[in-house]
């Protein structure tokens, strides 16, 4: 084992030493996985409480995560391309903000899988933010257009790790160009906000930073166990969202998203006829400041109902076990679930400096047991920003969690294997941990080495543990 670990450390160093473009020219396996993909460019109208919705930012606290520009600032800073001779400043003065970003995730397995490989997956993002008040005098109006493109290969699939979660969260949802965001937002005074257009559900509901490379710890948790009908970034859907309240204090909101599988294969689909139903989400958010130092918190609780429904994992249409009595699966008219996302600032080494702090998080999501293969996931951890005074923009993070399969689904597979004498793989309970160190090379380039560990020892089916060395690279242009 020690020889294999040494060889894989060497592979990891090769990956880290290579450019962020490892694996771009290689073909992507055909079976996409649900990955969150959180854009590295923030949605200015999403309910955010920086640095808590994005609990760890490599840039100074005047800027959001991953060095992106906050269009609400009077004087935005730009990325590697700079101001382009004043062009970007002139555009901003007229209400137009253009951003480019690139993220690459490399990974190699030191344990687990049937072969040792190094793989890389990546995403390009081009985003335009438009202030219609500056442009046309339309008070409270704004819009966003975002194009994305993913490419590369997935270590989880290629090395046959057999895990429920991907070790490269940026991978998945097809290697195509997408119109990920195309929406208009209208504010009616300080309390009411209406948004309509094309957008991922993770833009507004169950929002959480995507700072970990392990998919189970990244982004909105809802799509992690219900990814067959809840589409997180970068998949855009036609939708609308109404919010009452503010992201500084508290709000309630509701949204409706068309569930259209055509969006998975066509990144520019405008065909409403292929929709199968609607995803209705609701959420309440609260943003307190606790204690004498005003430690900021972000707490969100919500749920969903999907109207097209799904097949029962255990029963047939006569409400008998399908494995024994065959027949058509019992169809349920709807699918539902609940979630909680909480982030709380818990410590500042220098009480007066809010840029250096420790934020702890807890996330939980549960889906109905009638139709879901995986019924629950719980994750927690912390991010320490500016842990070293000499490196104020570096930070460290640790996340742990567990994904729990639906007991009814396990029983159904076991019964089918027994009756049919097959060896279909059981859905496995996964426990996982990731630790990373984020290095701000400068305001616009971040490298984030990490180590991931996944175990399935609590499942009926014996599966080997997985150890992965990873490296996330982020560039803002």
PyMOL commands that set and color helices and strands:
alter all, ss='L'
color gray80, all
select helices_A, chain A and resi 2-17+65-67+87-93+132-136+155-158+201-203+215-217+222-225+262-265+272-274+322-325+407-420
alter helices_A, ss='H'
color red, helices_A
select strands_A, chain A and resi 96-111+118-131+141-152+177-188+192-199+237-245+250-259+277-286+289-290+295-306+310-316+329-332+335-347+357-367+374-385+395-405+430-442+445-455+466-476
alter strands_A, ss='S'
color yellow, strands_A
deselect
rebuild
show_as cartoon
